Amino acid sequence: MRGYAYLTAALAALAARVRGEDPERGDVPGWVMITVMTAALVLAILIPFRAAIVDAVTNALSSVTSAG
């Protein structure tokens, strides 16, 4: 009898998840929008300041490798 109750509860939870009624389920379109907007911000910063970023990284790497 206990196994039957467990099986019934598990199937009910699975059915709710398949129907999309699970409150723990993530908001996929929201995360997609955040990812796309982050990529757009990175490009918006990278395109005009590419030379300055490359120079800063090159200087930082050369100061680390030449310190000794």
GIGI-V372192 format. One record per helix or strand. SS is the DSSP state (A for helix, B for strand). FROM is the first residue (numbers start at 1). TO is the last residue. If there is no record, write none. Layout:
SS;FROM;TO  SS;FROM;TO
//
This chain:
A;2;19  A;28;48  A;50;66
//
